[in-house]
Amino acid sequence: MLDPFGNYLCFDYRNNHSSPKIVFLNHEEEALLLVCDTFNDLLKQLYSKEDTK
């Protein structure tokens, strides 16, 4: 996924091929920032607890 500033949200398969971490690739700083440990964790972060009621 590409954000409006040219950065990417990526799957990081370097350490685990069956359950990649989700990272944010900041192209200006050439840095990878951990977003969450699994894709399921990412999906959970998209909704607040109030949304599930």
C-alpha positions as CSV (number, residue, x, y, z in Angstrom):
1,M,0.0,0.0,0.0
2,L,1.4,3.4,-1.0
3,D,0.6,6.5,1.1
4,P,0.2,10.0,-0.4
5,F,3.9,10.8,0.4
6,G,5.4,7.8,-1.4
7,N,5.9,5.6,1.6
8,Y,4.8,2.0,1.7
9,L,3.1,-0.3,4.2
10,C,4.8,-3.7,3.6
11,F,4.9,-7.3,4.6
12,D,8.4,-8.1,6.0
13,Y,9.2,-11.8,5.2
14,R,12.8,-11.6,6.2
15,N,12.5,-13.5,9.5
16,N,9.3,-15.5,9.1
17,H,8.0,-16.7,5.7
18,S,4.7,-17.9,7.0
19,S,3.8,-14.9,9.2
20,P,5.4,-11.7,8.1
21,K,5.5,-8.5,10.2
22,I,3.9,-5.4,8.9
23,V,6.3,-2.5,8.5
24,F,6.2,1.1,7.3
25,L,8.9,1.9,4.7
26,N,9.8,5.6,5.0
27,H,11.5,6.3,1.7
28,E,12.9,9.7,2.7
29,E,14.7,8.4,5.8
30,E,15.3,5.0,4.3
31,A,13.9,3.4,7.4
32,L,11.7,0.5,8.3
33,L,9.3,1.0,11.2
34,L,7.4,-1.8,12.8
35,V,3.7,-1.3,12.6
36,C,2.6,-4.7,14.1
37,D,3.6,-8.3,14.3
38,T,0.9,-9.9,12.2
39,F,-1.7,-9.0,9.5
40,N,-4.4,-9.9,11.9
41,D,-3.0,-7.4,14.4
42,L,-3.1,-4.8,11.6
43,L,-6.8,-5.5,10.9
44,K,-7.6,-5.2,14.6
45,Q,-6.0,-1.8,14.7
46,L,-8.3,-0.5,11.9
47,Y,-11.3,-0.6,14.2
48,S,-11.9,0.9,17.6
49,K,-13.7,-1.1,20.3
50,E,-16.7,1.1,19.8
51,D,-17.0,0.1,16.2
52,T,-17.5,-3.6,17.1
53,K,-20.5,-2.9,19.3
